[in-house]
């Protein structure tokens, strides 16, 4: 069989035979290694997507735990959590999403933070204590910690009640949402 690889029957042609058989073998090994690398990069992309999903899940869990802690303070014999759940249920029944940027001091990014925390309507914002709003801002990072949400629930109450002239008059007296 090896006579086919050595047509001249040269006894010193063993290196030619090795070359003819060895080069394709080595190329096959290199090709297989490259295919494995491509396959592994596909797995790393999937792993990165799973890590991102896990980070989102942890963030939502932390947000829910923080919200639960903030809303379990006892007030007047009933927990604030019960009133928050009731107002959230009423708001979700209406499926109402208000433009929270109407409130002086709330811009698009802060509105997004509040939406992520489950605050979508003037009613929900009006029923959320300023301390809880501050917690959301502090948790979002140093860019938001400087904001003072003290007047935001009251402004939101006026907006929710449709008292636009009264709200506008008060906002003219405010400085970026602060009294």
N, C-alpha and C positions, 0 to 999 in steps of 0.2 A: 504494500500500500504506500509506503513512503517512497517507493521508486517513482511514483508519479511526481513527487516533489523534487526529485533528483534525477532528471532525465539523462544527464551525462554520466551517472553512476560515479560521481566524484566522492571519494570517502571523506573528504574534508568539507563537505557541504552541509554538515549538521547545523552550522550557524544560520544558513539560509533557510533551512526547515524551521528552525526556532523563530526566525524573523517572520516567516510566512504565517506560522500558527500563533505566535506570541503577540504580534501587533494587533490583530483583530480582538484578541482576548483582552488586552489592556484597554483598547478603545471601548469595548463593551463595559468594562468595569467603570471607566470614567463616565460613560453615558448613564449608567445605572446610578452613580453617585449624584450626577446632575439632576436626574429625575427625582431622586429622593429629596434633594434640596428644594426643588420646586414644590413637591408635595408638602414638605415641612413648612414652607412659607404660607401655604394655604391654611395649615393648622394654626399658625401664629396669627393670621388675620382673624380666624374664628375665635381664638383665645382672647385677642384684643377686644373683639365685640362682646364676648361674655364678660370680660373685666369691666367694660363700660356699663353693661347692664347691671352688674353687681354694684358698682359705684352709685348708679341711679337709685337702686333699691335701698342701699344704705342711707342715701341722702333723704329719700322719702320717709324711711323708717325713723330717722333722727328727727325730721320735721314733725312727724306725727307724735313722737314721744314728747318733744318740746311743747307742742300744742296741747297735749293732754296734761302735762305738768302745769302749764300756765292756766288751764281752764278748770282745774280742780280746786281752786280756792273757794272756800265757803263764804257765801254772801247772803244775808237775810234768810238763813234757814234752807236755802236751795243752792245747789252748786251752780257755779257759772258754766260748767260743762253742760248741764241740762239746758240752760238757756241758749248756749251756743249751738247745741244739737238741734233744738227746736227752731232756731232762726235759720240754721243751715238747711233743715228739712223744708221749711217754708220757701226759702230761696230756691232750692233745687226743684221744688214743685213748679215754681214759676219759670225756671230755666232762664233767669234774667241775668244779663251781664251788662253792667253799667260802665261808662267811661270814667274810671276813677281819677283820671288826669284833670277832671273838672275841679277837684279839690286842690287848693293852693298849696304847693310844696310837693305834690306827687307828679312825677314825670313818667315817661314810658317805662324806664327800667324798674322803678319802684312799683309801678302798676303790675309789671310782670312778676316781681317778687311776691306781691300780695296774691296775685292769681295763683301762683305756684303753691301758696300757703292755704288756698281754698277761699280766698276773699275775692268775690267777683262783683258784688253789687254794693250800692250805697247802703242798703240795709245791713248787710254783713259788716261793712266797714264801720258803720255807726254803732253796732253792737259789740265791736271788738275794743277792749280796753287799750288805751294808749301804751300801757306797759307791754302788752303783747305785740303791738305794732313795732315798738322799739326793739323787742327781742328779735323780730324778723329782720329788721334792719341791721342789727349788730351781727347776727348770724351770717348775713350776706357779705360782710367784710368791711374794711376800713372806709371804703368809698361811701358807704351808706350810714355809718355810725354818727356822722355829724348832723343828720336830719332830726328834727324834733317833731314827732307826730302828735303832740299834745292837742292841737285843735282839729286834727283830721276827722275824728269821729263826729264832732259837733258840726263841722262843715258838711260831712257826708249826710248827716241827719237832715240838714236844711235842703240839700240837693235831693235826697230821697223823698222829702215831703213836697217838693216842687216849689220851694220858696226861693226862687232864683234871684229876685231883686234883693232880698235880705242877705243872701249869700254873697252876691256881688258887692254889696255895700261893705260887708264885713271883710271880704278879701281885699278891698281897696285899702283897708286899715292894716292888713297883715303884711309882714315882710317874709316872703317865701314860706308861708305856712305857719309862721310863729307869731304869737301875739305881741 
